[in-house]
Amino acid sequence: MTLSRRQFFTLAGSGTAGALLLSPLEAFYAKRSLAAGPYGSLQSDPRGVLDLPAGFSYVRLSETGQTMNDGFKVPGGHDGMGAFPGANGSTILIRNHELNPASSTSVGAPSSKKYDTQGKGGTTTLVVSSNRILINHYGSLAGTYRNCAGGITPWGSWLSCEESFETGNKKHGYVFEVPSSATGFVTPVPLVAMGRFNHEAAAVDPNTGYVYLTEDRGDSLFYRFVPNTPNNLSAGGTLFALRITARPKANTATGFTVGQAFAVDWVRITNPDPSTDTVRVAGFNLGAAKFARGEGIFYGNGDIYFCCTSGGSAVLGQVWRYTPATETLRLYIEPNNAGVLDFPDNIVVAPNGDLFLCEDGSGTDFIVGVTPTGALYKFARNALNTSEFAGVCFSPNGQTMFVNMQTPGITFAVSGPW
């Protein structure tokens, strides 16, 4: 049959010289590549857990309910995750747990190590050998609310973000820092200057030390935190929100063309720690752009990529690309077909330059790859249930992908012919 324009998806390539806008015909062929990307078609997993291309295999690492080395149980709600180099070629993973006070599991810890004794969220740390064997796993941050995603820092720590604005024994809605060198629970210190809001994820530009932050709200903003002291976030700093210079108070959910560059500037958030959830309202009133549920974010090759899960005219999500060197923003991907991409959430730039996106849509969820030449492909399928993928990241040597299945709470190590 004849395909309408809405049955095509649009995508901008990631070449450093500028964005590539695919024509409808090119988009059609890119869409067809979903069935067989650069690694081939997905193969059915005989165990009914994780479908992968031929030649790839997985190991199940740390799972909800297992007993960790510190004596506590692995909590549920596996979410964002970061990878760091460890001793003897090992990888250190710091994993978020998106748990609230009503959750059935929690990050177990002594009360003295919890930020808030009502909080069940936090992080656990895994040490995985070069041949993908779990060496150690233990709790590293406790007593927080709904630790959704986060981000790695160039100085070897994980920024764990609370997707919450609740108040228990203490206020919530903050970012917490967990060093990869920590061998047990850290003292939980909220980075108040980075704002109190429904934090989702963070990415650090290694050239400046600026931290970019997303917010999981339907009317969220895109933030930049400028620290007072490089590599020392606890020393405070200033929080800003992105404004599209020629379009103050822009609503980016619809009406933007893939690949078109927009100059941006930044408005200052004068009260980053309000008593009510008004940071995004204050920024928007100053002209900041509004985004539809900001989620995963990652720095790669000089760009900051971030997902807006419910953006786009088809409400299937968007991926944006911000280039700090030129202070420009582009819509990078906007699907019009759930079979192409459905609610992109966590994101990583792989060592080979591909993007990998974790879906959090309805029905079956996939890990979707995007090549530097602009083709989308399915890399993995959740064959177990309809739970989302989260926390996708790579070992320092680029030979292993780590990813979480949020429910029932499984961390996988995926290897193969990368």
Sequence and secondary structure as in RCSB ss.txt:
>XXXX:A:sequence
MTLSRRQFFTLAGSGTAGALLLSPLEAFYAKRSLAAGPYGSLQSDPRGVLDLPAGFSYVRLSETGQTMNDGFKVP
GGHDGMGAFPGANGSTILIRNHELNPASSTSVGAPSSKKYDTQGKGGTTTLVVSSNRILINHYGSLAGTYRNCAG
GITPWGSWLSCEESFETGNKKHGYVFEVPSSATGFVTPVPLVAMGRFNHEAAAVDPNTGYVYLTEDRGDSLFYRF
VPNTPNNLSAGGTLFALRITARPKANTATGFTVGQAFAVDWVRITNPDPSTDTVRVAGFNLGAAKFARGEGIFYG
NGDIYFCCTSGGSAVLGQVWRYTPATETLRLYIEPNNAGVLDFPDNIVVAPNGDLFLCEDGSGTDFIVGVTPTGA
LYKFARNALNTSEFAGVCFSPNGQTMFVNMQTPGITFAVSGPW
>XXXX:A:secstr
    GGGS EEB   TT   B  HHHHHHHHHGGGSBTTB EE  TTSSEEEETT EEEEEEETT B TTS B  
S EEEEEEEE GGG EEEEEEE   TT S      GGGBS TT  EEEEEEEE TTS EEEEEEEEEEES EEEE
EE TTSEEEEEEB   BSSSB   EEEEETT SS     B GGG SSBEEEEEE TTT  EEEEE STTB  EEE
EEEETTEEEEEEEEEEEEETTSTT BTTSS  BT EEEEEEEE S SS SSS HHHHHHHTT  BBSSEEEEEEE
TTEEEEEETT TTTTS EEEEEETTTTEEEEEEE S TTT  SEEEEEE TTS EEEEE  SSS EEEEE TTS 
EEEEEEE S S  EEEEEE TTSSEEEEEETTTTEEEEEES  
